[in-house]
């Protein structure tokens, strides 16, 4: 083999290689239909050891695939101590997998990640996650031409078959749905007119928005309800206080009080939902690393809140409401409240994801408004103990 064609997998070391690792997808996928690069700044929050809250309870090794001195792919291998404790198994993760259309490159990257995980005592490799299930989840299977959404990754169509060819098997699919906002959509949301928060049978049930001067406190309420509600969901991991603090800090510039729906019964939190504006609405034409003028444009658009779509990133109902009539309708009431508030915000569409494919109660609720998923993401497993 010509030395220029030789494939080399190298562990990422130092800030220069880390920057190369973070920027690589937009260089590999530039010009592909449907691909819009995220901001490098957003990806640094996910991947940089000094910025990502993941590293408070996990560790990771990044790898680059080099051919002829040029990067042609990347991958991360990571171990989350919280995941091992929650799942009761030595399951390690891989993620941040991006590569050219080359089976040898993808296989070599996955082998490098698996070798690192095996050396750390893991028995299963699962992913992709960036960096765990509270971050970007899965590889895109469907939805390549759908509008891009904040914190929802895009992958080329060739990547899933190459992962499977490298010995990985489907573990679970996650779905995303897009719901139109407006009178017609509200008519489809069949919550009986007699069921209004604060009235009649729901007289003890009220809702409120986020308190901007007490965001940290409201974030903790959100974290507690989310962790409680999704504790039995496939692959779910608890959000830590540090992760919630980082989330609030990152989203504070774009959050409005209306984005936070807290439902209380007699003053006790029982359900919560958080929607965030879609950063791609105001940044998709600026590239991953905007120029100084680009940053000025982004700031101006941010101030004018020039968004037209948003994403529900967290929605949970307290476990103490399980098996009750109120508990059964709380998700619908939370979505109804989000849609009602949408009338005062510029959004025309809201996306909900990731929804575990086997979570039929949530799917049935959402599919009354949006019958078909707009995106599908897949998580894979591979045994690290097989001969």
ABEGO torsion letter per residue (X at the ends): XBAAABBBBBBBBEAAAAAAAAAAAAAAABGBBGBBBBBAAAAAAAABAAABAAAAABBBBBBBBBBGGBBABBBBBBBBAAAAAAAGBBBBBBBGBBBBBBAAAAAAAAAAAAAAAAAAGBABBBOBBOABAABBBEBBABGAABBBBBGBBBBBAAAAAAAAAAGBBBABBBBBBBBBBEAAAAAABBBBAABBBGBEAAAABBBBBBBAAAAAAAAAAAAAAAAAAAAABBGBBBBBAAAAAAAAAAAAAABBAAABBBBBBGGBBABBBBBBBBAAAAAAAAEABBBAAAAAAAAAAAAAGBBABBBBABBBBBAAABGBAAAAAAAAAAAAAAAAAAAABABABBBBOBBBAABAAAAAAAAAABABBABBBBBBBBBAABX
